[in-house]
Amino acid sequence: MSIISLAIKTIPDIETGRRLHQIKNLSDAGVAKAMFHLQQQCSGSENLPLYLQRIVSIALLVETKGKTVLHQLSLDSRGNADEKHILQGYIQSIAEANNPKLLSWQGLSYELPVLRYRALKHGLSLPNSEAHQDLSQLFADQSNTVASLSNLACLLNLDVLSSFDMPQTWQAYLAGEQDRIDQAAQAEVKVLHEIYQRI
């Protein structure tokens, strides 16, 4: 069985945000700012609901028969690869791995729901993810609190992951720094793979 470590990076879904909040006369940056502000007022956090998150990067570290290959699915520098193209690449990678075991960190509450929302938006069918292990669940205490992936990387003396949440991903996206976004996703799957090797 192939084992695939998964990480995604997202930005605000500007198109849906415009319609949802009836924002007409602002730039994309202005719409995102309004979305973050409204979410902060509503919940105390800028973390947008999962259905308002658009995928700009998916990193997959595929291990088959002891060999690992990194797959990076993302927007290119000319904007030719859109979100639907990224999702199609993900679906193809999972299909080619032939029913793999999927690894994530808090994937049950983040990656998998976001992937389902975005697939629904683009009329795509996601492959079956029954063979999925959310590694964070192995470390959750009675209050369901778990260390962040970056803190766990530090505990294991691995390369420290820079914090790269949605607002930071959005700022990198606006600055045209897709490489930084991709590198953050790649670093996460490498740590995931290392954790899985140690448990």
C-alpha positions as CSV (number, residue, x, y, z in Angstrom):
1,M,0.0,0.0,0.0
2,S,1.2,3.5,-0.8
3,I,1.3,6.1,2.0
4,I,0.6,9.7,1.1
5,S,1.2,12.6,3.5
6,L,-1.1,15.5,2.7
7,A,-1.0,19.3,3.3
8,I,-2.9,22.1,1.7
9,K,-2.7,25.9,1.8
10,T,-5.7,28.1,1.3
11,I,-6.7,31.7,0.8
12,P,-10.1,33.5,1.0
13,D,-12.6,32.5,-1.6
14,I,-13.0,36.0,-2.9
15,E,-15.7,35.2,-5.4
16,T,-18.0,33.6,-2.8
17,G,-17.1,36.2,-0.2
18,R,-18.3,39.0,-2.6
19,R,-21.7,37.3,-3.1
20,L,-22.1,36.2,0.5
21,H,-21.4,39.7,2.0
22,Q,-22.8,41.6,-1.0
23,I,-19.5,43.5,-1.6
24,K,-19.3,45.1,-5.0
25,N,-16.9,48.0,-5.1
26,L,-13.8,46.7,-3.4
27,S,-10.6,45.1,-4.8
28,D,-9.9,41.5,-4.1
29,A,-7.6,42.6,-1.3
30,G,-10.4,44.8,0.1
31,V,-12.8,41.9,0.0
32,A,-10.4,39.6,1.8
33,K,-9.8,42.3,4.5
34,A,-13.6,42.6,5.0
35,M,-14.0,38.9,5.2
36,F,-11.2,38.6,7.8
37,H,-12.7,41.5,9.8
38,L,-16.2,40.1,9.7
39,Q,-15.0,36.7,10.9
40,Q,-13.0,38.3,13.7
41,Q,-16.1,40.1,14.9
42,C,-18.2,37.0,14.7
43,S,-15.9,34.4,16.2
44,G,-12.9,36.2,17.7
45,S,-10.6,34.7,15.0
46,E,-9.7,35.5,11.5
47,N,-9.8,31.8,10.5
48,L,-12.5,31.8,7.8
49,P,-15.1,29.0,7.7
50,L,-13.9,26.0,5.6
51,Y,-16.4,26.7,2.8
52,L,-14.8,30.1,2.3
53,Q,-11.3,28.8,1.8
54,R,-9.8,28.4,-1.7
55,I,-7.0,26.0,-2.3
56,V,-3.8,27.4,-3.8
57,S,-1.3,24.6,-3.0
58,I,-1.4,20.9,-2.3
59,A,1.7,19.0,-1.3
60,L,1.7,15.2,-1.4
61,L,4.6,13.0,-0.2
62,V,4.1,9.6,-1.7
63,E,5.8,6.6,-0.2
64,T,5.7,3.3,-2.2
65,K,7.9,0.3,-1.5
66,G,10.2,2.4,0.7
67,K,10.7,5.2,-2.0
68,T,9.3,8.6,-1.5
69,V,8.3,11.1,-4.2
70,L,7.1,14.7,-3.5
71,H,4.2,16.0,-5.7
72,Q,3.5,19.7,-5.7
73,L,0.2,20.9,-7.1
74,S,-0.2,24.7,-7.2
75,L,-0.8,27.8,-9.2
76,D,2.0,28.6,-11.6
77,S,3.6,32.0,-12.0
78,R,1.4,32.9,-14.9
79,G,-1.8,31.9,-13.1
80,N,-2.5,29.2,-15.8
81,A,-3.3,26.4,-13.2
82,D,-6.5,27.3,-11.4
83,E,-8.0,25.6,-8.3
84,K,-9.9,23.1,-10.4
85,H,-6.7,22.0,-12.1
86,I,-5.0,21.6,-8.7
87,L,-7.9,19.4,-7.5
88,Q,-7.8,17.3,-10.7
89,G,-4.1,16.7,-10.0
90,Y,-4.9,15.6,-6.5
91,I,-7.5,13.2,-7.7
92,Q,-5.2,11.8,-10.3
93,S,-2.4,11.4,-7.8
94,I,-4.6,9.5,-5.4
95,A,-6.0,7.3,-8.2
96,E,-2.4,6.4,-9.4
97,A,-1.4,5.4,-5.9
98,N,-4.2,2.8,-6.0
99,N,-6.1,3.1,-2.8
100,P,-3.4,4.7,-0.6
101,K,-3.3,5.3,3.1
102,L,-3.7,9.1,3.5
103,L,-1.9,10.9,6.4
104,S,-2.8,14.3,7.6
105,W,-2.4,16.6,10.7
106,Q,-5.9,17.6,11.8
107,G,-7.1,16.6,8.4
108,L,-10.5,15.5,9.7
109,S,-11.2,19.1,10.7
110,Y,-9.4,20.9,7.9
111,E,-7.9,19.3,4.8
112,L,-10.6,16.7,4.0
113,P,-13.6,19.0,4.5
114,V,-11.9,21.8,2.5
115,L,-11.2,19.3,-0.3
116,R,-14.8,18.2,-0.3
117,Y,-16.2,21.8,-0.4
118,R,-13.9,22.7,-3.3
119,A,-14.6,19.5,-5.2
120,L,-18.3,20.2,-4.8
121,K,-17.8,23.8,-6.1
122,H,-16.0,22.5,-9.2
123,G,-18.2,19.5,-9.9
124,L,-15.5,17.0,-9.1
125,S,-15.7,13.6,-7.3
126,L,-13.0,13.0,-4.7
127,P,-11.5,9.5,-4.4
128,N,-12.5,7.4,-1.4
129,S,-10.6,8.5,1.7
130,E,-11.6,5.7,4.0
131,A,-7.9,4.7,4.5
132,H,-7.1,8.0,6.2
133,Q,-5.2,8.6,9.5
134,D,-5.3,12.0,11.2
135,L,-2.0,11.8,13.1
136,S,-3.0,14.6,15.5
137,Q,-5.7,12.3,17.0
138,L,-3.0,10.1,18.4
139,F,-1.7,12.9,20.6
140,A,-5.0,14.6,21.7
141,D,-5.6,14.8,25.4
142,Q,-9.0,14.5,27.2
143,S,-9.9,18.1,26.2
144,N,-8.9,17.3,22.6
145,T,-6.0,19.6,22.8
146,V,-2.9,18.7,20.7
147,A,0.4,20.3,19.9
148,S,0.8,22.2,16.7
149,L,2.7,20.5,13.9
150,S,5.4,23.2,14.1
151,N,5.9,22.6,17.9
152,L,6.0,18.8,17.4
153,A,8.7,19.3,14.7
154,C,10.7,21.3,17.3
155,L,10.2,18.5,19.8
156,L,11.6,16.0,17.4
157,N,14.5,18.3,16.4
158,L,13.3,18.5,12.8
159,D,13.4,21.6,10.7
160,V,11.2,24.2,12.4
161,L,8.1,24.9,10.4
162,S,7.3,28.6,10.0
163,S,3.8,29.5,10.9
164,F,1.9,29.8,7.7
165,D,-1.8,30.2,8.4
166,M,-4.4,31.6,6.0
167,P,-3.7,35.4,6.6
168,Q,0.0,34.7,6.0
169,T,-0.7,32.6,3.0
170,W,-2.9,35.4,1.6
171,Q,-0.2,38.0,2.1
172,A,2.3,35.7,0.3
173,Y,-0.2,35.2,-2.5
174,L,-0.7,38.9,-2.9
175,A,3.0,39.4,-3.1
176,G,3.3,36.7,-5.8
177,E,5.3,34.4,-3.5
178,Q,3.7,31.1,-4.6
179,D,7.1,29.4,-4.0
180,R,6.9,30.3,-0.3
181,I,3.4,28.9,0.0
182,D,4.5,25.7,-1.7
183,Q,7.6,25.3,0.4
184,A,5.4,25.7,3.6
185,A,3.1,22.8,2.4
186,Q,6.1,20.7,1.4
187,A,7.8,21.2,4.8
188,E,4.6,20.0,6.5
189,V,4.3,16.8,4.6
190,K,7.9,16.0,5.3
191,V,7.3,16.4,9.0
192,L,4.2,14.3,8.8
193,H,6.1,11.5,7.1
194,E,8.8,11.6,9.7
195,I,6.3,11.5,12.6
196,Y,4.6,8.5,10.9
197,Q,8.0,6.7,10.6
198,R,8.5,7.2,14.4
199,I,5.2,6.0,15.7
